Amino acid sequence: MLTCAQQVLAEQGFAQFTMDEVAARIGASKATVYRRWSSRTELLAAAISSLEWNTAAPDTGCCART
């Protein structure tokens, strides 16, 4: 469910994110989603917090002055 929620968020953005769309993507009813997360905000928080941040910071060179 969280993967689907992340996909909906990435594709449609925060303002257009709905429980209906997440439920449709997982092939379940909206009630099924609400049994796990009581609100849109809770689902968004769970989806965002479960993202894997594995992108390394870019090497911008040395910042030391000589």
mmCIF file of the N, C-alpha and C atoms, coordinates in Angstrom:
data_MODEL
# 
_entry.id   MODEL 
# 
loop_
_atom_site.group_PDB 
_atom_site.id 
_atom_site.type_symbol 
_atom_site.label_atom_id 
_atom_site.label_alt_id 
_atom_site.label_comp_id 
_atom_site.label_asym_id 
_atom_site.label_entity_id 
_atom_site.label_seq_id 
_atom_site.pdbx_PDB_ins_code 
_atom_site.Cartn_x 
_atom_site.Cartn_y 
_atom_site.Cartn_z 
_atom_site.occupancy 
_atom_site.B_iso_or_equiv 
_atom_site.pdbx_formal_charge 
_atom_site.auth_seq_id 
_atom_site.auth_comp_id 
_atom_site.auth_asym_id 
_atom_site.auth_atom_id 
_atom_site.pdbx_PDB_model_num 
ATOM 1   N N  . MET A 1 1  ? 0.824   -1.192 0.000   1.00 0.00 ? 1  MET A N  1 
ATOM 2   C CA . MET A 1 1  ? 0.000   0.000  0.000   1.00 0.00 ? 1  MET A CA 1 
ATOM 3   C C  . MET A 1 1  ? 0.867   1.255  0.000   1.00 0.00 ? 1  MET A C  1 
ATOM 4   N N  . LEU A 1 2  ? 1.945   1.228  0.767   1.00 0.00 ? 2  LEU A N  1 
ATOM 5   C CA . LEU A 1 2  ? 2.785   2.419  0.827   1.00 0.00 ? 2  LEU A CA 1 
ATOM 6   C C  . LEU A 1 2  ? 3.452   2.709  -0.505  1.00 0.00 ? 2  LEU A C  1 
ATOM 7   N N  . THR A 1 3  ? 3.828   1.656  -1.223  1.00 0.00 ? 3  THR A N  1 
ATOM 8   C CA . THR A 1 3  ? 4.423   1.862  -2.544  1.00 0.00 ? 3  THR A CA 1 
ATOM 9   C C  . THR A 1 3  ? 3.424   2.530  -3.477  1.00 0.00 ? 3  THR A C  1 
ATOM 10  N N  . CYS A 1 4  ? 2.195   2.080  -3.449  1.00 0.00 ? 4  CYS A N  1 
ATOM 11  C CA . CYS A 1 4  ? 1.154   2.704  -4.275  1.00 0.00 ? 4  CYS A CA 1 
ATOM 12  C C  . CYS A 1 4  ? 0.920   4.145  -3.854  1.00 0.00 ? 4  CYS A C  1 
ATOM 13  N N  . ALA A 1 5  ? 0.917   4.391  -2.564  1.00 0.00 ? 5  ALA A N  1 
ATOM 14  C CA . ALA A 1 5  ? 0.736   5.753  -2.070  1.00 0.00 ? 5  ALA A CA 1 
ATOM 15  C C  . ALA A 1 5  ? 1.882   6.649  -2.536  1.00 0.00 ? 5  ALA A C  1 
ATOM 16  N N  . GLN A 1 6  ? 3.096   6.126  -2.503  1.00 0.00 ? 6  GLN A N  1 
ATOM 17  C CA . GLN A 1 6  ? 4.253   6.891  -2.980  1.00 0.00 ? 6  GLN A CA 1 
ATOM 18  C C  . GLN A 1 6  ? 4.130   7.198  -4.468  1.00 0.00 ? 6  GLN A C  1 
ATOM 19  N N  . GLN A 1 7  ? 3.662   6.229  -5.238  1.00 0.00 ? 7  GLN A N  1 
ATOM 20  C CA . GLN A 1 7  ? 3.480   6.440  -6.676  1.00 0.00 ? 7  GLN A CA 1 
ATOM 21  C C  . GLN A 1 7  ? 2.425   7.506  -6.948  1.00 0.00 ? 7  GLN A C  1 
ATOM 22  N N  . VAL A 1 8  ? 1.314   7.442  -6.240  1.00 0.00 ? 8  VAL A N  1 
ATOM 23  C CA . VAL A 1 8  ? 0.257   8.449  -6.412  1.00 0.00 ? 8  VAL A CA 1 
ATOM 24  C C  . VAL A 1 8  ? 0.804   9.830  -6.054  1.00 0.00 ? 8  VAL A C  1 
ATOM 25  N N  . LEU A 1 9  ? 1.529   9.926  -4.975  1.00 0.00 ? 9  LEU A N  1 
ATOM 26  C CA . LEU A 1 9  ? 2.105   11.196 -4.554  1.00 0.00 ? 9  LEU A CA 1 
ATOM 27  C C  . LEU A 1 9  ? 3.071   11.733 -5.608  1.00 0.00 ? 9  LEU A C  1 
ATOM 28  N N  . ALA A 1 10 ? 3.922   10.863 -6.136  1.00 0.00 ? 10 ALA A N  1 
ATOM 29  C CA . ALA A 1 10 ? 4.894   11.289 -7.151  1.00 0.00 ? 10 ALA A CA 1 
ATOM 30  C C  . ALA A 1 10 ? 4.214   11.725 -8.438  1.00 0.00 ? 10 ALA A C  1 
ATOM 31  N N  . GLU A 1 11 ? 3.178   11.023 -8.840  1.00 0.00 ? 11 GLU A N  1 
ATOM 32  C CA . GLU A 1 11 ? 2.504   11.308 -10.110 1.00 0.00 ? 11 GLU A CA 1 
ATOM 33  C C  . GLU A 1 11 ? 1.525   12.474 -10.024 1.00 0.00 ? 11 GLU A C  1 
ATOM 34  N N  . GLN A 1 12 ? 0.822   12.593 -8.909  1.00 0.00 ? 12 GLN A N  1 
ATOM 35  C CA . GLN A 1 12 ? -0.259  13.573 -8.834  1.00 0.00 ? 12 GLN A CA 1 
ATOM 36  C C  . GLN A 1 12 ? 0.025   14.740 -7.903  1.00 0.00 ? 12 GLN A C  1 
ATOM 37  N N  . GLY A 1 13 ? 1.025   14.597 -7.045  1.00 0.00 ? 13 GLY A N  1 
ATOM 38  C CA . GLY A 1 13 ? 1.359   15.671 -6.128  1.00 0.00 ? 13 GLY A CA 1 
ATOM 39  C C  . GLY A 1 13 ? 0.516   15.645 -4.868  1.00 0.00 ? 13 GLY A C  1 
ATOM 40  N N  . PHE A 1 14 ? 0.943   16.443 -3.921  1.00 0.00 ? 14 PHE A N  1 
ATOM 41  C CA . PHE A 1 14 ? 0.301   16.480 -2.611  1.00 0.00 ? 14 PHE A CA 1 
ATOM 42  C C  . PHE A 1 14 ? -1.171  16.894 -2.688  1.00 0.00 ? 14 PHE A C  1 
ATOM 43  N N  . ALA A 1 15 ? -1.452  17.954 -3.430  1.00 0.00 ? 15 ALA A N  1 
ATOM 44  C CA . ALA A 1 15 ? -2.815  18.499 -3.474  1.00 0.00 ? 15 ALA A CA 1 
ATOM 45  C C  . ALA A 1 15 ? -3.814  17.529 -4.105  1.00 0.00 ? 15 ALA A C  1 
ATOM 46  N N  . GLN A 1 16 ? -3.365  16.720 -5.045  1.00 0.00 ? 16 GLN A N  1 
ATOM 47  C CA . GLN A 1 16 ? -4.261  15.800 -5.746  1.00 0.00 ? 16 GLN A CA 1 
ATOM 48  C C  . GLN A 1 16 ? -4.244  14.381 -5.172  1.00 0.00 ? 16 GLN A C  1 
ATOM 49  N N  . PHE A 1 17 ? -3.479  14.151 -4.126  1.00 0.00 ? 17 PHE A N  1 
ATOM 50  C CA . PHE A 1 17 ? -3.373  12.831 -3.501  1.00 0.00 ? 17 PHE A CA 1 
ATOM 51  C C  . PHE A 1 17 ? -4.678  12.496 -2.799  1.00 0.00 ? 17 PHE A C  1 
ATOM 52  N N  . THR A 1 18 ? -5.273  11.338 -3.135  1.00 0.00 ? 18 THR A N  1 
ATOM 53  C CA . THR A 1 18 ? -6.529  10.934 -2.494  1.00 0.00 ? 18 THR A CA 1 
ATOM 54  C C  . THR A 1 18 ? -6.470  9.480  -2.034  1.00 0.00 ? 18 THR A C  1 
ATOM 55  N N  . MET A 1 19 ? -7.239  9.203  -1.010  1.00 0.00 ? 19 MET A N  1 
ATOM 56  C CA . MET A 1 19 ? -7.376  7.827  -0.533  1.00 0.00 ? 19 MET A CA 1 
ATOM 57  C C  . MET A 1 19 ? -8.063  6.976  -1.600  1.00 0.00 ? 19 MET A C  1 
ATOM 58  N N  . ASP A 1 20 ? -8.982  7.580  -2.337  1.00 0.00 ? 20 ASP A N  1 
ATOM 59  C CA . ASP A 1 20 ? -9.671  6.855  -3.412  1.00 0.00 ? 20 ASP A CA 1 
ATOM 60  C C  . ASP A 1 20 ? -8.687  6.336  -4.453  1.00 0.00 ? 20 ASP A C  1 
ATOM 61  N N  . GLU A 1 21 ? -7.739  7.183  -4.839  1.00 0.00 ? 21 GLU A N  1 
ATOM 62  C CA . GLU A 1 21 ? -6.766  6.773  -5.855  1.00 0.00 ? 21 GLU A CA 1 
ATOM 63  C C  . GLU A 1 21 ? -5.853  5.669  -5.340  1.00 0.00 ? 21 GLU A C  1 
ATOM 64  N N  . VAL A 1 22 ? -5.422  5.776  -4.098  1.00 0.00 ? 22 VAL A N  1 
ATOM 65  C CA . VAL A 1 22 ? -4.579  4.730  -3.515  1.00 0.00 ? 22 VAL A CA 1 
ATOM 66  C C  . VAL A 1 22 ? -5.349  3.416  -3.467  1.00 0.00 ? 22 VAL A C  1 
ATOM 67  N N  . ALA A 1 23 ? -6.602  3.463  -3.023  1.00 0.00 ? 23 ALA A N  1 
ATOM 68  C CA . ALA A 1 23 ? -7.426  2.254  -2.958  1.00 0.00 ? 23 ALA A CA 1 
ATOM 69  C C  . ALA A 1 23 ? -7.603  1.636  -4.335  1.00 0.00 ? 23 ALA A C  1 
ATOM 70  N N  . ALA A 1 24 ? -7.836  2.470  -5.336  1.00 0.00 ? 24 ALA A N  1 
ATOM 71  C CA . ALA A 1 24 ? -7.996  1.962  -6.705  1.00 0.00 ? 24 ALA A CA 1 
ATOM 72  C C  . ALA A 1 24 ? -6.723  1.283  -7.185  1.00 0.00 ? 24 ALA A C  1 
ATOM 73  N N  . ARG A 1 25 ? -5.593  1.859  -6.874  1.00 0.00 ? 25 ARG A N  1 
ATOM 74  C CA . ARG A 1 25 ? -4.308  1.283  -7.316  1.00 0.00 ? 25 ARG A CA 1 
ATOM 75  C C  . ARG A 1 25 ? -4.029  -0.073 -6.686  1.00 0.00 ? 25 ARG A C  1 
ATOM 76  N N  . ILE A 1 26 ? -4.450  -0.251 -5.435  1.00 0.00 ? 26 ILE A N  1 
ATOM 77  C CA . ILE A 1 26 ? -4.189  -1.541 -4.785  1.00 0.00 ? 26 ILE A CA 1 
ATOM 78  C C  . ILE A 1 26 ? -5.321  -2.532 -5.013  1.00 0.00 ? 26 ILE A C  1 
ATOM 79  N N  . GLY A 1 27 ? -6.385  -2.075 -5.653  1.00 0.00 ? 27 GLY A N  1 
ATOM 80  C CA . GLY A 1 27 ? -7.497  -2.963 -5.946  1.00 0.00 ? 27 GLY A CA 1 
ATOM 81  C C  . GLY A 1 27 ? -8.330  -3.294 -4.725  1.00 0.00 ? 27 GLY A C  1 
ATOM 82  N N  . ALA A 1 28 ? -8.470  -2.322 -3.835  1.00 0.00 ? 28 ALA A N  1 
ATOM 83  C CA . ALA A 1 28 ? -9.233  -2.535 -2.600  1.00 0.00 ? 28 ALA A CA 1 
ATOM 84  C C  . ALA A 1 28 ? -10.214 -1.384 -2.411  1.00 0.00 ? 28 ALA A C  1 
ATOM 85  N N  . SER A 1 29 ? -11.034 -1.520 -1.405  1.00 0.00 ? 29 SER A N  1 
ATOM 86  C CA . SER A 1 29 ? -11.976 -0.444 -1.106  1.00 0.00 ? 29 SER A CA 1 
ATOM 87  C C  . SER A 1 29 ? -11.272 0.646  -0.291  1.00 0.00 ? 29 SER A C  1 
ATOM 88  N N  . LYS A 1 30 ? -11.858 1.821  -0.293  1.00 0.00 ? 30 LYS A N  1 
ATOM 89  C CA . LYS A 1 30 ? -11.329 2.918  0.505   1.00 0.00 ? 30 LYS A CA 1 
ATOM 90  C C  . LYS A 1 30 ? -11.376 2.553  1.995   1.00 0.00 ? 30 LYS A C  1 
ATOM 91  N N  . ALA A 1 31 ? -12.373 1.776  2.393   1.00 0.00 ? 31 ALA A N  1 
ATOM 92  C CA . ALA A 1 31 ? -12.478 1.351  3.793   1.00 0.00 ? 31 ALA A CA 1 
ATOM 93  C C  . ALA A 1 31 ? -11.265 0.528  4.216   1.00 0.00 ? 31 ALA A C  1 
ATOM 94  N N  . THR A 1 32 ? -10.729 -0.267 3.310   1.00 0.00 ? 32 THR A N  1 
ATOM 95  C CA . THR A 1 32 ? -9.536  -1.060 3.598   1.00 0.00 ? 32 THR A CA 1 
ATOM 96  C C  . THR A 1 32 ? -8.362  -0.150 3.923   1.00 0.00 ? 32 THR A C  1 
ATOM 97  N N  . VAL A 1 33 ? -8.208  0.905  3.160   1.00 0.00 ? 33 VAL A N  1 
ATOM 98  C CA . VAL A 1 33 ? -7.120  1.858  3.405   1.00 0.00 ? 33 VAL A CA 1 
ATOM 99  C C  . VAL A 1 33 ? -7.348  2.568  4.737   1.00 0.00 ? 33 VAL A C  1 
ATOM 100 N N  . TYR A 1 34 ? -8.576  2.971  5.005   1.00 0.00 ? 34 TYR A N  1 
ATOM 101 C CA . TYR A 1 34 ? -8.885  3.675  6.253   1.00 0.00 ? 34 TYR A CA 1 
ATOM 102 C C  . TYR A 1 34 ? -8.751  2.777  7.486   1.00 0.00 ? 34 TYR A C  1 
ATOM 103 N N  . ARG A 1 35 ? -8.819  1.462  7.314   1.00 0.00 ? 35 ARG A N  1 
ATOM 104 C CA . ARG A 1 35 ? -8.595  0.567  8.456   1.00 0.00 ? 35 ARG A CA 1 
ATOM 105 C C  . ARG A 1 35 ? -7.147  0.645  8.935   1.00 0.00 ? 35 ARG A C  1 
ATOM 106 N N  . ARG A 1 36 ? -6.253  0.912  8.012   1.00 0.00 ? 36 ARG A N  1 
ATOM 107 C CA . ARG A 1 36 ? -4.819  0.990  8.360   1.00 0.00 ? 36 ARG A CA 1 
ATOM 108 C C  . ARG A 1 36 ? -4.388  2.408  8.726   1.00 0.00 ? 36 ARG A C  1 
ATOM 109 N N  . TRP A 1 37 ? -4.871  3.397  7.989   1.00 0.00 ? 37 TRP A N  1 
ATOM 110 C CA . TRP A 1 37 ? -4.542  4.802  8.235   1.00 0.00 ? 37 TRP A CA 1 
ATOM 111 C C  . TRP A 1 37 ? -5.845  5.564  8.375   1.00 0.00 ? 37 TRP A C  1 
ATOM 112 N N  . SER A 1 38 ? -6.026  6.251  9.478   1.00 0.00 ? 38 SER A N  1 
ATOM 113 C CA . SER A 1 38 ? -7.309  6.892  9.751   1.00 0.00 ? 38 SER A CA 1 
ATOM 114 C C  . SER A 1 38 ? -7.517  8.199  8.987   1.00 0.00 ? 38 SER A C  1 
ATOM 115 N N  . SER A 1 39 ? -6.482  8.673  8.316   1.00 0.00 ? 39 SER A N  1 
ATOM 116 C CA . SER A 1 39 ? -6.635  9.912  7.560   1.00 0.00 ? 39 SER A CA 1 
ATOM 117 C C  . SER A 1 39 ? -5.643  9.968  6.404   1.00 0.00 ? 39 SER A C  1 
ATOM 118 N N  . ARG A 1 40 ? -5.925  10.857 5.501   1.00 0.00 ? 40 ARG A N  1 
ATOM 119 C CA . ARG A 1 40 ? -5.047  11.113 4.367   1.00 0.00 ? 40 ARG A CA 1 
ATOM 120 C C  . ARG A 1 40 ? -3.682  11.565 4.873   1.00 0.00 ? 40 ARG A C  1 
ATOM 121 N N  . THR A 1 41 ? -3.674  12.404 5.890   1.00 0.00 ? 41 THR A N  1 
ATOM 122 C CA . THR A 1 41 ? -2.434  12.918 6.457   1.00 0.00 ? 41 THR A CA 1 
ATOM 123 C C  . THR A 1 41 ? -1.576  11.795 7.023   1.00 0.00 ? 41 THR A C  1 
ATOM 124 N N  . GLU A 1 42 ? -2.199  10.848 7.726   1.00 0.00 ? 42 GLU A N  1 
ATOM 125 C CA . GLU A 1 42 ? -1.450  9.717  8.277   1.00 0.00 ? 42 GLU A CA 1 
ATOM 126 C C  . GLU A 1 42 ? -0.845  8.865  7.171   1.00 0.00 ? 42 GLU A C  1 
ATOM 127 N N  . LEU A 1 43 ? -1.605  8.625  6.113   1.00 0.00 ? 43 LEU A N  1 
ATOM 128 C CA . LEU A 1 43 ? -1.078  7.831  4.996   1.00 0.00 ? 43 LEU A CA 1 
ATOM 129 C C  . LEU A 1 43 ? 0.056   8.572  4.305   1.00 0.00 ? 43 LEU A C  1 
ATOM 130 N N  . LEU A 1 44 ? -0.097  9.859  4.073   1.00 0.00 ? 44 LEU A N  1 
ATOM 131 C CA . LEU A 1 44 ? 0.979   10.641 3.459   1.00 0.00 ? 44 LEU A CA 1 
ATOM 132 C C  . LEU A 1 44 ? 2.242   10.601 4.318   1.00 0.00 ? 44 LEU A C  1 
ATOM 133 N N  . ALA A 1 45 ? 2.091   10.770 5.625   1.00 0.00 ? 45 ALA A N  1 
ATOM 134 C CA . ALA A 1 45 ? 3.245   10.741 6.526   1.00 0.00 ? 45 ALA A CA 1 
ATOM 135 C C  . ALA A 1 45 ? 3.943   9.389  6.470   1.00 0.00 ? 45 ALA A C  1 
ATOM 136 N N  . ALA A 1 46 ? 3.183   8.318  6.461   1.00 0.00 ? 46 ALA A N  1 
ATOM 137 C CA . ALA A 1 46 ? 3.767   6.975  6.394   1.00 0.00 ? 46 ALA A CA 1 
ATOM 138 C C  . ALA A 1 46 ? 4.472   6.748  5.064   1.00 0.00 ? 46 ALA A C  1 
ATOM 139 N N  . ALA A 1 47 ? 3.849   7.193  3.984   1.00 0.00 ? 47 ALA A N  1 
ATOM 140 C CA . ALA A 1 47 ? 4.438   7.022  2.655   1.00 0.00 ? 47 ALA A CA 1 
ATOM 141 C C  . ALA A 1 47 ? 5.746   7.800  2.528   1.00 0.00 ? 47 ALA A C  1 
ATOM 142 N N  . ILE A 1 48 ? 5.759   9.019  3.020   1.00 0.00 ? 48 ILE A N  1 
ATOM 143 C CA . ILE A 1 48 ? 6.961   9.843  2.925   1.00 0.00 ? 48 ILE A CA 1 
ATOM 144 C C  . ILE A 1 48 ? 8.069   9.306  3.835   1.00 0.00 ? 48 ILE A C  1 
ATOM 145 N N  . SER A 1 49 ? 7.713   8.915  5.056   1.00 0.00 ? 49 SER A N  1 
ATOM 146 C CA . SER A 1 49 ? 8.732   8.436  5.994   1.00 0.00 ? 49 SER A CA 1 
ATOM 147 C C  . SER A 1 49 ? 9.323   7.095  5.580   1.00 0.00 ? 49 SER A C  1 
ATOM 148 N N  . SER A 1 50 ? 8.615   6.344  4.743   1.00 0.00 ? 50 SER A N  1 
ATOM 149 C CA . SER A 1 50 ? 9.143   5.052  4.319   1.00 0.00 ? 50 SER A CA 1 
ATOM 150 C C  . SER A 1 50 ? 9.950   5.127  3.025   1.00 0.00 ? 50 SER A C  1 
ATOM 151 N N  . LEU A 1 51 ? 10.087  6.321  2.460   1.00 0.00 ? 51 LEU A N  1 
ATOM 152 C CA . LEU A 1 51 ? 10.908  6.477  1.265   1.00 0.00 ? 51 LEU A CA 1 
ATOM 153 C C  . LEU A 1 51 ? 12.365  6.172  1.593   1.00 0.00 ? 51 LEU A C  1 
ATOM 154 N N  . GLU A 1 52 ? 13.054  5.573  0.649   1.00 0.00 ? 52 GLU A N  1 
ATOM 155 C CA . GLU A 1 52 ? 14.474  5.302  0.822   1.00 0.00 ? 52 GLU A CA 1 
ATOM 156 C C  . GLU A 1 52 ? 15.257  6.450  0.220   1.00 0.00 ? 52 GLU A C  1 
ATOM 157 N N  . TRP A 1 53 ? 16.054  7.075  1.027   1.00 0.00 ? 53 TRP A N  1 
ATOM 158 C CA . TRP A 1 53 ? 16.867  8.201  0.581   1.00 0.00 ? 53 TRP A CA 1 
ATOM 159 C C  . TRP A 1 53 ? 18.284  7.699  0.385   1.00 0.00 ? 53 TRP A C  1 
ATOM 160 N N  . ASN A 1 54 ? 18.541  7.126  -0.762  1.00 0.00 ? 54 ASN A N  1 
ATOM 161 C CA . ASN A 1 54 ? 19.853  6.536  -0.998  1.00 0.00 ? 54 ASN A CA 1 
ATOM 162 C C  . ASN A 1 54 ? 20.667  7.302  -2.032  1.00 0.00 ? 54 ASN A C  1 
ATOM 163 N N  . THR A 1 55 ? 20.308  8.514  -2.300  1.00 0.00 ? 55 THR A N  1 
ATOM 164 C CA . THR A 1 55 ? 21.056  9.318  -3.235  1.00 0.00 ? 55 THR A CA 1 
ATOM 165 C C  . THR A 1 55 ? 22.169  10.034 -2.481  1.00 0.00 ? 55 THR A C  1 
ATOM 166 N N  . ALA A 1 56 ? 23.388  9.822  -2.943  1.00 0.00 ? 56 ALA A N  1 
ATOM 167 C CA . ALA A 1 56 ? 24.527  10.474 -2.305  1.00 0.00 ? 56 ALA A CA 1 
ATOM 168 C C  . ALA A 1 56 ? 24.567  11.948 -2.690  1.00 0.00 ? 56 ALA A C  1 
ATOM 169 N N  . ALA A 1 57 ? 25.074  12.736 -1.785  1.00 0.00 ? 57 ALA A N  1 
ATOM 170 C CA . ALA A 1 57 ? 25.238  14.155 -2.079  1.00 0.00 ? 57 ALA A CA 1 
ATOM 171 C C  . ALA A 1 57 ? 26.268  14.311 -3.191  1.00 0.00 ? 57 ALA A C  1 
ATOM 172 N N  . PRO A 1 58 ? 26.048  15.229 -4.106  1.00 0.00 ? 58 PRO A N  1 
ATOM 173 C CA . PRO A 1 58 ? 27.007  15.398 -5.199  1.00 0.00 ? 58 PRO A CA 1 
ATOM 174 C C  . PRO A 1 58 ? 28.346  15.923 -4.690  1.00 0.00 ? 58 PRO A C  1 
ATOM 175 N N  . ASP A 1 59 ? 29.410  15.483 -5.319  1.00 0.00 ? 59 ASP A N  1 
ATOM 176 C CA . ASP A 1 59 ? 30.745  15.962 -4.977  1.00 0.00 ? 59 ASP A CA 1 
ATOM 177 C C  . ASP A 1 59 ? 30.934  17.302 -5.667  1.00 0.00 ? 59 ASP A C  1 
ATOM 178 N N  . THR A 1 60 ? 30.983  18.340 -4.892  1.00 0.00 ? 60 THR A N  1 
ATOM 179 C CA . THR A 1 60 ? 31.123  19.686 -5.458  1.00 0.00 ? 60 THR A CA 1 
ATOM 180 C C  . THR A 1 60 ? 32.549  20.202 -5.327  1.00 0.00 ? 60 THR A C  1 
ATOM 181 N N  . GLY A 1 61 ? 33.436  19.330 -4.945  1.00 0.00 ? 61 GLY A N  1 
ATOM 182 C CA . GLY A 1 61 ? 34.834  19.738 -4.818  1.00 0.00 ? 61 GLY A CA 1 
ATOM 183 C C  . GLY A 1 61 ? 35.158  20.228 -3.434  1.00 0.00 ? 61 GLY A C  1 
ATOM 184 N N  . CYS A 1 62 ? 36.373  20.595 -3.273  1.00 0.00 ? 62 CYS A N  1 
ATOM 185 C CA . CYS A 1 62 ? 36.846  21.053 -1.974  1.00 0.00 ? 62 CYS A CA 1 
ATOM 186 C C  . CYS A 1 62 ? 36.404  22.490 -1.729  1.00 0.00 ? 62 CYS A C  1 
ATOM 187 N N  . CYS A 1 63 ? 35.992  22.763 -0.556  1.00 0.00 ? 63 CYS A N  1 
ATOM 188 C CA . CYS A 1 63 ? 35.564  24.118 -0.222  1.00 0.00 ? 63 CYS A CA 1 
ATOM 189 C C  . CYS A 1 63 ? 36.589  24.847 0.631   1.00 0.00 ? 63 CYS A C  1 
ATOM 190 N N  . ALA A 1 64 ? 37.731  24.211 0.855   1.00 0.00 ? 64 ALA A N  1 
ATOM 191 C CA . ALA A 1 64 ? 38.785  24.841 1.653   1.00 0.00 ? 64 ALA A CA 1 
ATOM 192 C C  . ALA A 1 64 ? 39.490  25.897 0.826   1.00 0.00 ? 64 ALA A C  1 
ATOM 193 N N  . ARG A 1 65 ? 39.803  26.997 1.458   1.00 0.00 ? 65 ARG A N  1 
ATOM 194 C CA . ARG A 1 65 ? 40.516  28.087 0.764   1.00 0.00 ? 65 ARG A CA 1 
ATOM 195 C C  . ARG A 1 65 ? 42.026  27.920 0.981   1.00 0.00 ? 65 ARG A C  1 
ATOM 196 N N  . THR A 1 66 ? 42.749  28.219 -0.022  1.00 0.00 ? 66 THR A N  1 
ATOM 197 C CA . THR A 1 66 ? 44.214  28.122 0.094   1.00 0.00 ? 66 THR A CA 1 
ATOM 198 C C  . THR A 1 66 ? 44.864  29.472 -0.035  1.00 0.00 ? 66 THR A C  1 
# 
